[in-house]
Each structure stands twice: as C-alpha cells, then as structure tokens.
Amino acid sequence: MIHYVVLATVVALGLLATGAQAQTLPLSDNLIDLRSNQGEQLLRESDASEAFVPLSVNFVTQTNQAFCGVASIVMVLNAMQLPAPAVPAYDPYHTFTQDNFLDEKTEPILPREVLVHYGMTLDQLGALLATQPVEVEIHHAADTTLDAFRSMARDYLGREGQFVIVNYLRRAIGQETGGHISPLAAYDVETDRFLILDVSRYKYPPVWVTASELFGAMNTIDDDNHNRTRGFVLVRRS
C-alpha cells in the first residue's frame, strides 16, 4: 500500500495534465487510464511503487516528438537528485533539462542533429545514461523472457532510487503508432500490470498495461538499431 502523499501526487499530476487533456487520443480497452477510478485504485494497491513519487514530481513532457528518450532520462536523473548542470534562466539553481543534458559527452554517442530527426534506440538510451554517475543495464527483449522482465522490473520499482525505462512499439499495445520510450512508475501484482508514465502527455495519459502486452511491445524489431529488438533499461546510482 502507498500512503496519502502518493494520492496527492496523483491529483497534482492530473492538474498538470489538464492543458493537454483535451487533445489526447482515446485509449483502447486493454489499457487503464491512471486518471480513472480503476487506475487510481491500482496505484493505491500496487506492490512496487517507489519510483512513482520521485518521477511524478519531476515529470516533464517531451519537448518535441523525437525527445521521448531525452525526457525519460531527464526525469530519472532529477528523480535521483544527481548533481545537475546550471540553468541560466534559473540561476543560481541546477537541474537537468531536455536541453542541457545534451552536451560534449553525449554528442559522440548520438549527435543532436540526428536525435532531433530520428529519436534514439535502446542501446543509445543506455549509452547516454551511462555518461552520468549511474549503473545501467540494457536488456533487449529477445535476450530475456517475460518472467525475467517482470521480476527485474518489479524489484527495481520496489526499491528507492532505482528506475526502469522501457522502449516499446506503441501499436503493439493499441496506441499510435511507432517506437516510444517512457519510464515505468509502478507494478500491481494482482492484475499483473505496469504503469507507464508516458512522457508524451499531449498524446496519451499515464496508463496501466499488462506485463505480457508490454513485453510483447518491447519484443519487436527496431530497424534503426541493427534489427535488434526493443527492450528496457535498469538504472540506479553508481
């Protein structure tokens, strides 16, 4: 069970999403909207939700349609409270943003010009995260199993300071349409569902999806990644 602070965060997240809510796309019946009564109940009763509060208070919407990976990285790094770059507009305060995360360390891995047009792959996601003082595990879906994914993700989501970012094919879970990246925020064992804290808030709300459907959406070929499957990244402080 999670305490009342999480419920307050749910309300805050709903308020933040109000401006984008009118344009969001309809959800297929297999997905559960976090803003629904059922979605909130799943969060209250979830078995692993340590990631929810730190992620939700650092939630950002991707600044363009190619930056889902960058937005996910920024959320996780800020949730970890890692030493962050200065932001002139916020002087003297420091925080990771979707602009200042990209620097001389990330450019050789994935040039900004390429990223803006094509987004990033699972392996690039892991390599970019590894430029920070964190431990990263990259798991391609074809190299693991549903049971292993469920076990690893549940374990990470149940521990403070540990995070899971998933790379999946939207249409495989009934959304539109291509590859996407977002962090997971919770897991509910009774329904075997994970909560995706979708960074494209203008398009979809956070949703609960079954572990099998999510794994199937990760177990899809990414043509931009040497025809390897998508998958997930486990992240924690070094």
Sequence and secondary structure as in RCSB ss.txt:
>XXXX:A:sequence
MIHYVVLATVVALGLLATGAQAQTLPLSDNLIDLRSNQGEQLLRESDASEAFVPLSVNFVTQTNQAFCGVASIVM
VLNAMQLPAPAVPAYDPYHTFTQDNFLDEKTEPILPREVLVHYGMTLDQLGALLATQPVEVEIHHAADTTLDAFR
SMARDYLGREGQFVIVNYLRRAIGQETGGHISPLAAYDVETDRFLILDVSRYKYPPVWVTASELFGAMNTIDDDN
HNRTRGFVLVRRS
>XXXX:A:secstr
   HHHHHHHHHHHHHTHHHHTT     TTSEETTSHHHHHHHHH SB TTHHHHHTT    SSTT HHHHHHHH
HHHHTT    B GGGTT B   TTTT STTTTTTS HHHHHHH   HHHHHHHHTTSSEEEEEEEGGGS HHHHH
HHHHHHHTSTTEEEEEEEEGGGGTSSSSEEEEEEEEEETTTTEEEE  S TTT   EEEEHHHHHHHHSSEEGGG
TTEE EEEEEEE 
